């Protein structure tokens, strides 16, 4: 189901698999800058915001509870987007991994306009983490577009973001991890990563840029060139988010697909047992996981 929403300063917190198109306008439509000469013509600079489409597909075995990913989008300033991926290992301790990621996103959504946050994604991560009381842990990425087109990003773990301009990826985040398949994460435990461990980046964006953000369920199963070609074919953000999520799911359940995850595993020295190599088998396949995809288009108001 696709839902279209237009609004001014509300927040949208979601952890379902509905597709959503959201226009994220800034509070002011235009800023006017006058030159010093009294005879000069005013220069009109359009402010930038994000139009967003989202899609979440739970792990096949976690459909009943909606998976363990969570995300939110906000219209504040030029727009805020965030994704959290609950660490599934907590299930072995009879803890629902979804509770931490969902509460973390709820708290972040409620703190977007906090004066102490001051439109700083790392401070938003700090305050949201401190306010989260659930047991568990999660990887998280937050991006904020200010009205002048500066995209501010804070990332802890292996959620990711790509910025595409004119068919080329001009910026990529990189996973933070302790070792293969063990990413940095915010946790309820005292000994863990904090906002200080976040990779913080700023990107000068412009009208027409496409922001693709997601949990590792997207980037473990879809190559960057597939993301670029999908965006080229599907310019509507809702449709693009759905197509990318569907592609990630298709790859994730394909045991023979040469996925980014399987390639990375072999690069790190992981492979099938030696006796399987005798019959020509190698480590292949996608990675079944929750898949969250957010596609944003930078637009002028």
C-alpha positions as CSV (number, residue, x, y, z in Angstrom):
1,X,0.0,0.0,0.0
2,X,1.3,3.4,-0.9
3,X,0.3,6.5,1.1
4,X,1.0,10.1,0.1
5,X,1.4,12.7,2.8
6,X,2.0,16.4,2.6
7,X,2.5,18.4,5.8
8,X,4.6,21.2,7.3
9,X,6.3,20.4,10.7
10,X,5.0,17.0,11.7
11,X,7.1,13.9,12.2
12,X,6.4,10.5,10.7
13,X,7.6,7.4,12.7
14,X,7.2,4.1,11.0
15,X,8.2,0.5,11.4
16,X,5.8,-1.1,9.0
17,X,6.1,-2.1,5.3
18,X,3.9,0.5,3.8
19,X,5.4,2.7,1.0
20,X,5.2,6.4,1.8
21,X,5.7,9.6,-0.3
22,X,6.4,12.6,1.9
23,X,7.1,16.2,0.9
24,X,9.4,17.6,3.5
25,X,9.2,21.4,3.2
26,X,11.2,23.8,5.3
27,X,9.4,26.4,7.4
28,X,10.3,29.3,5.1
29,X,9.7,29.1,1.4
30,X,12.3,31.5,0.2
31,X,15.3,33.5,1.6
32,X,15.9,36.9,0.0
33,X,19.4,38.3,-0.1
34,X,19.9,41.9,-1.2
35,X,23.2,43.2,-2.5
36,X,24.7,46.4,-1.0
37,X,23.9,48.5,-4.1
38,X,20.6,50.2,-3.7
39,X,20.0,49.8,-7.5
40,X,20.7,46.1,-7.6
41,X,18.0,43.4,-8.1
42,X,17.3,41.1,-5.2
43,X,18.7,37.6,-5.5
44,X,16.2,34.9,-4.8
45,X,17.7,31.7,-3.4
46,X,15.3,28.8,-3.3
47,X,15.6,26.7,-0.1
48,X,15.9,23.0,-0.4
49,X,14.0,20.1,1.1
50,X,13.5,16.4,0.6
51,X,10.7,14.4,-1.0
52,X,10.8,10.9,0.4
53,X,9.6,7.4,-0.5
54,X,10.0,4.5,2.0
55,X,9.7,0.7,2.0
56,X,10.3,-1.8,4.7
57,X,10.2,-5.6,4.1
58,X,10.7,-7.8,7.2
59,X,12.9,-10.9,7.3
60,X,10.8,-13.8,6.1
61,X,10.8,-15.3,9.6
62,X,9.9,-12.0,11.3
63,X,7.0,-10.9,9.2
64,X,4.5,-11.5,12.0
65,X,6.1,-8.8,14.3
66,X,7.1,-6.5,11.4
67,X,10.8,-7.1,11.6
68,X,13.4,-5.4,13.8
69,X,14.2,-2.3,11.6
70,X,12.6,1.1,12.4
71,X,12.9,4.5,10.8
72,X,11.4,8.0,10.9
73,X,11.2,11.0,8.7
74,X,10.6,14.6,9.7
75,X,9.8,17.8,7.9
76,X,11.8,20.0,10.3
77,X,14.1,22.5,8.5
78,X,15.0,20.9,5.2
79,X,14.1,17.4,6.4
80,X,15.4,14.6,8.6
81,X,15.7,10.9,7.8
82,X,16.8,8.1,10.2
83,X,17.1,4.3,10.2
84,X,17.8,1.9,13.0
85,X,18.5,-1.8,12.7
86,X,17.9,-3.9,15.9
87,X,20.7,-6.4,16.5
88,X,19.1,-9.8,16.2
89,X,21.5,-11.5,18.6
90,X,19.5,-10.2,21.6
91,X,16.8,-12.8,20.7
92,X,19.1,-15.5,22.1
93,X,18.6,-13.8,25.5
94,X,14.8,-13.7,25.1
95,X,14.9,-10.0,24.3
96,X,12.9,-8.6,21.4
97,X,15.5,-6.8,19.3
98,X,12.8,-4.6,17.7
99,X,12.0,-2.8,21.0
100,X,15.3,-1.0,21.2
101,X,15.4,0.2,17.6
102,X,11.8,1.3,17.7
103,X,12.2,3.3,20.9
104,X,15.4,4.8,19.6
105,X,13.6,6.1,16.6
106,X,10.6,7.3,18.6
107,X,12.9,9.3,20.9
108,X,14.9,10.7,18.0
109,X,11.7,11.8,16.3
110,X,10.6,13.6,19.4
111,X,13.9,15.4,19.8
112,X,14.4,16.7,16.3
113,X,13.4,20.2,17.2
114,X,15.2,20.2,20.6
115,X,17.3,23.4,21.1
116,X,20.3,21.4,22.4
117,X,20.2,19.2,19.2
118,X,20.7,22.4,17.2
119,X,20.2,20.4,13.9
120,X,23.3,18.3,14.6
121,X,22.7,14.6,13.8
122,X,25.4,13.4,16.3
123,X,23.8,15.3,19.1
124,X,20.4,13.9,18.1
125,X,21.9,10.4,18.3
126,X,23.4,11.2,21.8
127,X,20.1,12.4,23.2
128,X,18.0,9.7,21.6
129,X,20.3,7.0,22.9
130,X,20.3,8.5,26.4
131,X,16.5,8.6,26.4
132,X,16.1,5.0,25.3
133,X,15.3,2.6,28.1
134,X,14.7,-0.6,26.3
135,X,17.2,-3.5,26.5
136,X,19.0,-4.2,23.3
137,X,21.1,-2.5,20.7
138,X,20.9,-1.2,17.2
139,X,22.9,0.3,14.4
140,X,21.7,3.8,13.4
141,X,22.1,6.4,10.7
142,X,20.7,9.9,10.8
143,X,20.8,12.5,8.0
144,X,19.6,16.1,8.1
145,X,19.3,18.5,5.2
146,X,19.5,22.1,6.1
147,X,17.8,24.7,3.9
148,X,21.0,25.7,2.2
149,X,21.6,22.2,0.9
150,X,24.1,20.9,3.4
151,X,23.3,17.2,4.1
152,X,24.7,16.3,7.6
153,X,25.1,12.6,8.4
154,X,25.9,10.7,11.5
155,X,26.4,6.9,11.3
156,X,27.0,4.2,13.8
157,X,27.4,0.7,12.4
158,X,26.4,-0.7,9.0
159,X,23.3,1.1,7.9
160,X,24.2,3.1,4.8
161,X,23.6,6.1,2.6
162,X,24.4,7.0,-1.0
163,X,24.0,10.4,-2.8
164,X,23.4,10.1,-6.5
165,X,23.9,13.1,-8.8
166,X,23.3,12.8,-12.6
167,X,23.6,9.1,-12.6
168,X,26.8,8.9,-10.5
169,X,27.3,8.1,-6.8
170,X,29.1,11.2,-5.4
171,X,29.1,10.1,-1.8
172,X,28.9,6.7,0.1
173,X,29.1,5.9,3.8
174,X,31.2,2.9,4.9
175,X,30.3,0.3,7.5
176,X,31.8,0.5,11.0
177,X,32.5,-2.9,12.4
178,X,34.5,-4.7,15.1
179,X,34.9,-7.7,12.7
180,X,32.9,-9.2,9.8
181,X,29.1,-9.2,10.5
182,X,29.6,-7.5,13.9
183,X,28.9,-3.8,13.4
184,X,29.3,-0.9,15.8
185,X,26.1,-0.4,17.7
186,X,24.3,1.7,20.3
187,X,23.3,-0.4,23.2
188,X,21.5,-0.5,26.6
189,X,24.8,-2.0,28.0
190,X,27.4,0.4,29.5
191,X,30.3,-0.9,27.5
192,X,29.4,-0.2,23.9
193,X,29.7,2.5,21.2
194,X,28.3,6.0,21.8
195,X,27.5,9.0,19.7
196,X,31.3,9.8,19.9
197,X,32.0,6.8,17.7
198,X,29.7,8.0,15.0
199,X,31.2,8.8,11.6
200,X,30.1,12.4,10.9
201,X,30.0,13.8,7.4
202,X,28.6,16.8,5.5
203,X,27.8,16.8,1.8
204,X,27.0,19.8,-0.3
205,X,23.8,18.7,-2.1
206,X,21.9,20.4,-4.8
207,X,18.4,20.2,-6.4
208,X,17.9,16.9,-8.2
209,X,20.3,14.9,-6.0
210,X,18.9,11.5,-4.9
211,X,19.6,10.2,-1.4
212,X,19.3,6.4,-0.9
213,X,19.4,5.3,2.7
214,X,18.8,1.9,4.2
215,X,19.6,-0.8,6.6
216,X,22.3,-3.4,5.8
217,X,19.5,-5.6,4.3
218,X,19.6,-3.3,1.3
219,X,23.4,-2.8,0.9
220,X,24.3,-6.5,1.6
221,X,22.0,-7.6,-1.2
222,X,22.1,-4.9,-3.9
223,X,25.2,-3.5,-5.6
224,X,25.8,0.2,-6.0
225,X,25.5,-0.1,-9.8
226,X,22.1,-1.7,-9.4
227,X,21.0,1.1,-7.1
228,X,22.1,3.7,-9.7
229,X,20.3,1.9,-12.6
230,X,17.1,1.5,-10.5
231,X,17.1,5.2,-9.7
232,X,17.6,6.0,-13.4
233,X,14.6,3.9,-14.4
234,X,12.2,4.9,-11.6
235,X,12.3,8.6,-10.9
236,X,9.3,8.6,-8.5
237,X,10.7,8.2,-5.0
238,X,7.9,5.8,-3.8
239,X,8.3,3.6,-6.8
240,X,12.1,3.6,-6.5
241,X,12.0,2.7,-2.8
242,X,9.7,-0.2,-3.5
243,X,11.7,-1.5,-6.5
244,X,14.9,-1.4,-4.5
245,X,13.4,-3.2,-1.5
246,X,11.9,-5.8,-3.8
247,X,15.2,-6.3,-5.5
248,X,17.0,-6.6,-2.2
249,X,14.5,-9.2,-1.0
250,X,14.8,-11.2,-4.3
251,X,18.5,-11.3,-3.9
252,X,18.4,-12.1,-0.2
253,X,16.5,-15.4,-0.8
254,X,18.6,-16.5,-3.8
255,X,21.2,-19.0,-2.7
256,X,23.0,-18.7,-6.0
257,X,23.2,-14.9,-6.3
258,X,26.7,-13.5,-6.0
259,X,25.8,-10.8,-3.5
260,X,27.8,-8.0,-2.0
261,X,27.6,-9.9,1.3
262,X,28.9,-13.2,-0.1
263,X,31.7,-11.5,-1.9
264,X,32.8,-9.6,1.2
265,X,32.6,-12.9,3.2
266,X,35.0,-14.6,0.8
267,X,37.3,-11.6,0.8
268,X,37.5,-11.9,4.6
269,X,38.4,-15.6,4.4
270,X,35.0,-17.2,5.0
271,X,34.1,-19.9,2.6
272,X,32.2,-23.3,2.2
273,X,33.9,-26.4,3.7
274,X,36.8,-27.9,1.7
275,X,34.8,-31.0,0.7
276,X,32.2,-28.8,-1.1
277,X,34.9,-27.2,-3.1
278,X,35.6,-30.6,-4.6
279,X,32.3,-30.3,-6.5
280,X,32.9,-26.8,-7.5
281,X,30.8,-25.0,-4.9
282,X,31.7,-21.7,-3.3
283,X,30.2,-19.3,-0.8
284,X,27.4,-17.5,-2.6
285,X,23.9,-16.2,-1.9
286,X,22.2,-13.2,-0.5
287,X,21.7,-12.4,3.2
288,X,18.1,-12.8,4.5
289,X,17.4,-9.8,6.7
290,X,15.0,-7.0,7.4
291,X,15.2,-4.5,4.5
292,X,14.5,-0.8,4.9
293,X,14.9,1.5,2.0
294,X,14.4,5.3,2.0
295,X,14.7,7.2,-1.3
296,X,14.8,11.0,-1.1
297,X,14.9,13.6,-3.8
298,X,16.3,17.1,-3.1
299,X,13.8,19.6,-4.3
300,X,13.5,23.4,-4.2
301,X,10.5,25.0,-2.5
